[in-house]
Amino acid sequence: MKLYIQKLKQSQGEPVSFQEKIDISDITNMDNDIRRIEPVLVKGTARIDGDDITCDFQIQGTMILPCARTLVDVPFDFSIDTVESFTTSVYREEAEVHLIDSEVLDLTPYIKENVLLEIPLRVFAEKEKLEANTVKEGKGWTLVTEEEVTEKVDPRLEKLKSLLDDKSNEEDSKG
């Protein structure tokens, strides 16, 4: 997504609106969890004040991430509001202000950066999809849910339990 500095200067400090769908699908090649991403909608305004340019924009889209439990595809909708500051002056050095050394301001790298920062640590599929794709048992193990857990006595301790029951019955009959 490109903004022309000359067009911003012609606006004489008034905000210039923009809205465009941007394909940033190449971020799936980076080392992250994004499996797919549809083109994102970017809309906002850009304003120039002397050598400084401020872009206030919103990024909306959907990325496909793996479920933390089953690894099935989970769509994750996002909406990011951000403000980026730029300057054409080489004399201004600040950490949060990006230097522009041409007549064109390309917002695409900043859009990608904001989308990458928006990736959640983990996402979960809907309950039906989770249940359909969860492995319930394997060799030597079985998945037990909280509802299935009851007070079961270990068979090795069954005789000990009956011994304790006998002692409590004796104490009750003495008292």
HUJO-V774921 format. One record per residue. N is the residue number from 0. RES is the residue in one small letter. SS is DSSP state (~ for helix, > for strand, _ for the rest). OMEGA is omega in whole degrees, 0 to 359 (999 if undefined). Layout:
# HUJO-V774921
N:RES:SS:OMEGA ; N:RES:SS:OMEGA
This chain:
# HUJO-V774921
0:m:_:186 ; 1:k:>:173 ; 2:l:>:182 ; 3:y:>:183 ; 4:i:~:181 ; 5:q:~:179 ; 6:k:~:178 ; 7:l:~:179 ; 8:k:~:180 ; 9:q:~:181 ; 10:s:_:176 ; 11:q:_:175 ; 12:g:_:177 ; 13:e:_:180 ; 14:p:_:176 ; 15:v:>:181 ; 16:s:>:175 ; 17:f:>:177 ; 18:q:>:184 ; 19:e:>:172 ; 20:k:>:184 ; 21:i:>:176 ; 22:d:_:178 ; 23:i:_:185 ; 24:s:~:179 ; 25:d:~:177 ; 26:i:~:176 ; 27:t:~:179 ; 28:n:~:178 ; 29:m:_:181 ; 30:d:_:178 ; 31:n:_:184 ; 32:d:_:183 ; 33:i:_:178 ; 34:r:_:178 ; 35:r:>:173 ; 36:i:>:178 ; 37:e:_:174 ; 38:p:_:183 ; 39:v:>:177 ; 40:l:>:179 ; 41:v:>:177 ; 42:k:>:181 ; 43:g:>:180 ; 44:t:>:175 ; 45:a:>:181 ; 46:r:>:178 ; 47:i:>:178 ; 48:d:>:185 ; 49:g:_:178 ; 50:d:_:186 ; 51:d:>:178 ; 52:i:>:178 ; 53:t:>:178 ; 54:c:>:178 ; 55:d:>:185 ; 56:f:>:180 ; 57:q:>:179 ; 58:i:>:179 ; 59:q:>:179 ; 60:g:>:179 ; 61:t:>:175 ; 62:m:>:179 ; 63:i:>:182 ; 64:l:>:177 ; 65:p:>:176 ; 66:c:>:182 ; 67:a:_:181 ; 68:r:_:189 ; 69:t:_:181 ; 70:l:_:174 ; 71:v:_:180 ; 72:d:>:178 ; 73:v:>:175 ; 74:p:>:179 ; 75:f:>:178 ; 76:d:>:179 ; 77:f:>:175 ; 78:s:>:186 ; 79:i:>:172 ; 80:d:>:182 ; 81:t:>:175 ; 82:v:>:178 ; 83:e:>:181 ; 84:s:>:182 ; 85:f:>:175 ; 86:t:>:175 ; 87:t:_:181 ; 88:s:_:179 ; 89:v:_:182 ; 90:y:_:181 ; 91:r:_:180 ; 92:e:_:174 ; 93:e:_:184 ; 94:a:_:186 ; 95:e:_:180 ; 96:v:>:183 ; 97:h:>:180 ; 98:l:>:176 ; 99:i:_:182 ; 100:d:_:177 ; 101:s:_:180 ; 102:e:_:182 ; 103:v:>:176 ; 104:l:>:180 ; 105:d:>:182 ; 106:l:_:185 ; 107:t:~:179 ; 108:p:~:180 ; 109:y:~:175 ; 110:i:~:179 ; 111:k:~:180 ; 112:e:~:180 ; 113:n:~:178 ; 114:v:~:179 ; 115:l:~:178 ; 116:l:~:183 ; 117:e:_:181 ; 118:i:_:179 ; 119:p:_:180 ; 120:l:_:178 ; 121:r:_:176 ; 122:v:>:180 ; 123:f:_:177 ; 124:a:_:177 ; 125:e:_:187 ; 126:k:~:181 ; 127:e:~:181 ; 128:k:~:177 ; 129:l:~:182 ; 130:e:~:181 ; 131:a:~:186 ; 132:n:~:180 ; 133:t:_:177 ; 134:v:_:186 ; 135:k:_:179 ; 136:e:>:179 ; 137:g:>:182 ; 138:k:_:177 ; 139:g:_:178 ; 140:w:>:177 ; 141:t:>:178 ; 142:l:_:180 ; 143:v:_:177 ; 144:t:_:181 ; 145:e:_:180 ; 146:e:_:183 ; 147:e:_:182 ; 148:v:_:176 ; 149:t:_:181 ; 150:e:_:177 ; 151:k:_:179 ; 152:v:_:177 ; 153:d:_:182 ; 154:p:~:180 ; 155:r:~:182 ; 156:l:~:183 ; 157:e:~:180 ; 158:k:~:179 ; 159:l:~:179 ; 160:k:~:179 ; 161:s:~:177 ; 162:l:~:179 ; 163:l:~:177 ; 164:d:~:179 ; 165:d:~:180 ; 166:k:~:179 ; 167:s:~:176 ; 168:n:~:178 ; 169:e:~:181 ; 170:e:~:179 ; 171:d:~:182 ; 172:s:~:177 ; 173:k:~:187 ; 174:g:_:999
